[in-house]
Amino acid sequence: MSFLNSIYLYGLLALAIPILLHIWHRRKPQPLPWGAMELLKATIQERKRRFQFEQWLIVLIRMLILALLAFLLARPLMPKLEFFSDWTSGRKQVIVVFDTTYSMNHDGKFDRAVKATEDILKDLNEEDAFVLILPEVPPRVFYQGQGKLLNQEWKTKFKDSIQQARPIRGHLDLSNAFQSADPFIRKGNDYQNELVLLMDAQVKNFSSSTKAELNKYIQAWKTLNREPKVLWCHLEGGEKSDSIGNLSIESLEVKEKPLLLGKSATVVVKLSNHDFKGEKVDLEFFHNGLEVDTQTVVLNQETKLVEFEIMVDKEGLHRLEARLPDDSLNSDNRYFSVIQVQREIPVLVVSNRGVQSGLQDSSTYLQIALAPGRERGPRRLKVEVSSLEDLPKLNLKPFACIFFVDVPFLLPGLDRKLESYVSEGGGFVILSGPTIKVANYNRSLFKDGQGLIPFEILSTEGISESEGKIQEVEIQDPEHPLFTALSLSPQELNLLQIKRWLKIKREAPSENSRPSKGLMRFQSTEPLLIEKEFGKGKVLWFLSSLDPNWSNLPLRTFFAPLCHEIVSYLSQGEVGDTWNLRDGDPFQISLKPEEIQVAQDNNENVAVTLRAPDGEQFQSELLFSQEAYSYKFLKTDASGFYSLLLLQRQPIEFAVNANRLESDLRYFAEDEIQQLSDEIQFDRFETVEDLVQYRSSHDSGRQMWPALSYMVVFFLFVELYWVQRSSRSRLKGAKV
């Protein structure tokens, strides 16, 4: 016989309590000589022996109750009976959910999970099945074997195989891991299924929605012919703690975006204190591999922002790195970043070349306004013009912002491409023109409030020509960054004439629509310039046009400065960061032949080498297609700097960082773990030894605690009966 909680067997020491109480309360009568009593002596002796027997029987029953309670708390298991093994167990299918996220690196939990899985593999027979699921994001089936396919060679090499998955990326996705296990459980309904969870008791893994999802699967499995057992080993070991302190670097960002050659920049490093016990810590900062500065940070807040100054005197990619000393979890103590230093800010202008007003179209006014900043001034701009037809083939990621000037409609699929660009940090400016197709804009850009523009367009006629009245324009938010540097006077603003504009439905379409705010409006309160945040980026929607028949905005002296302020404001976002990835994200890049200085005559692929942070090199090729080279690398599990070595040019470098979702190492307290396992109906185990012992004994029987519970209740009634019977006997003897 074995026990799940053998510590409670010390409760057997309580068996001495009834004996001591019996001896303590035993009566010691004083003899009193009396002649008449001699006649009753024989009768009294007989009754005395019966009373003593009843008292000792009550003591034994009480001792038995205490012993049963001790065994009940220790949770004994029925020993394995070989004769009944085929009848009670049969074929097994063991599905192991093996947590390989970063928090498992703390306190040796990963190694204990490896040991538990190895013991499970040793216990399997040829007719059994085995499935190993890694609950990363998204979960994946790491191995599955059934019958003789579960070969001994893989069992032997399991430890080496699972080490290759350490660590995977992101946080634990337990609900989707159950979803991955569900087909195996239903398909293997003829097996005795066991779902073994090898994971820590991290608080972040069990949100209310996660618990609801887990219960949904467990309730569904109860309807199967053979209900699976769900065993959770939360891998305790070493010193227990409800709150394990950890310090992490959450982000590393440059204030000035985009970063131009010859400028200084401020780098902001964000630290997060997850109940870290120290008061101070040294934060080191490196630029292109050289240490720039070390600052001692006082940890008196949950988050801390630390600034470093750098000077960039070289165009291209620069490596930035911040480091903390080792602590409970080292994977989040370093943060890597690659920044791109440019000579100019790239801007894309998409125009409708088919509609012109006089000698110039609307996009020409915009190009003239942006051109002066290309050679002088603090903002050097590089303007590229594209037609609507060429836009689907363009890579939008390099552009700081995109201007739509009198674009009549969007081609199929272009709305998703623009949404992806803006959500990743791009800036999008829409200058509405007289040729726009209202239905197409509402369908492609509005999308019931979920698209890039916040309101539905009713018509392109904001004012009738016959009215002959020009409404004055006012700024709604003078403190907005677009207007603070312009210092527009009321006289200059009064010279702005808007003859026509888009009529929109100003009511919010739904509660789920994304918020927006007005920046400029008419005195009638109708909006003229609206800003909407979309993901990490922003959209500026000017409800009129640069066409002279609609407005005189291009003729105003503040038009060119306003265009530059728009570019500066929208360039603050992180536009499609190709160079900074989360671990596990693929690295993709597209290059033109001139960018790698290769003459492409025969459309041949070019061999390249990629060097990982640990020095390992991967040989591959740049694939040539449609007048450009493309490259994709998938094995980005390790954090650090990667270098793509190309012919005749500087290496292309990118950074990979560990996901910080696992940085909070707070765990459930003991009572919370018990409550959680009861709520989700897990059989929980603190150590690997408890799990292995349970599984080795559970194959041929069940836990004995239900029977012990009934026995405790039964003997309580027996004890009560004998106490009452003894009392009645004494009372009867007293009457005699």
Secondary structure as UniProt FT lines:
FT   STRAND          2..3
FT   HELIX           6..15
FT   HELIX           16..25
FT   HELIX           35..40
FT   HELIX           41..74
FT   STRAND          76..77
FT   HELIX           82..84
FT   HELIX           85..88
FT   STRAND          92..98
FT   HELIX           102..108
FT   HELIX           109..123
FT   TURN            126..127
FT   STRAND          129..134
FT   STRAND          140..146
FT   HELIX           147..149
FT   HELIX           152..163
FT   TURN            164..165
FT   HELIX           174..187
FT   TURN            188..190
FT   STRAND          192..198
FT   HELIX           203..205
FT   HELIX           208..221
FT   TURN            222..223
FT   STRAND          229..233
FT   STRAND          246..254
FT   STRAND          259..260
FT   TURN            261..262
FT   STRAND          264..274
FT   STRAND          280..287
FT   TURN            288..289
FT   STRAND          290..298
FT   STRAND          303..311
FT   STRAND          316..323
FT   HELIX           330..332
FT   STRAND          334..342
FT   STRAND          345..351
FT   TURN            353..354
FT   TURN            358..359
FT   HELIX           362..370
FT   HELIX           371..374
FT   STRAND          381..387
FT   TURN            388..390
FT   HELIX           391..393
FT   TURN            397..398
FT   STRAND          401..405
FT   TURN            412..413
FT   HELIX           414..423
FT   TURN            424..425
FT   STRAND          427..431
FT   TURN            434..435
FT   HELIX           438..441
FT   HELIX           442..446
FT   HELIX           447..449
FT   STRAND          456..459
FT   HELIX           465..467
FT   STRAND          473..475
FT   TURN            478..479
FT   HELIX           481..484
FT   TURN            485..486
FT   HELIX           490..494
FT   STRAND          503..505
FT   TURN            511..512
FT   STRAND          516..522
FT   TURN            523..524
FT   STRAND          527..534
FT   TURN            535..536
FT   STRAND          537..542
FT   TURN            548..550
FT   HELIX           553..555
FT   TURN            557..558
FT   HELIX           559..570
FT   TURN            571..572
FT   STRAND          580..582
FT   TURN            583..584
FT   STRAND          587..591
FT   HELIX           593..595
FT   TURN            596..597
FT   STRAND          606..611
FT   TURN            613..614
FT   STRAND          617..625
FT   TURN            626..627
FT   STRAND          628..633
FT   STRAND          640..645
FT   TURN            647..648
FT   STRAND          652..657
FT   HELIX           660..662
FT   HELIX           670..680
FT   STRAND          683..685
FT   HELIX           688..698
FT   TURN            699..700
FT   HELIX           705..735
//
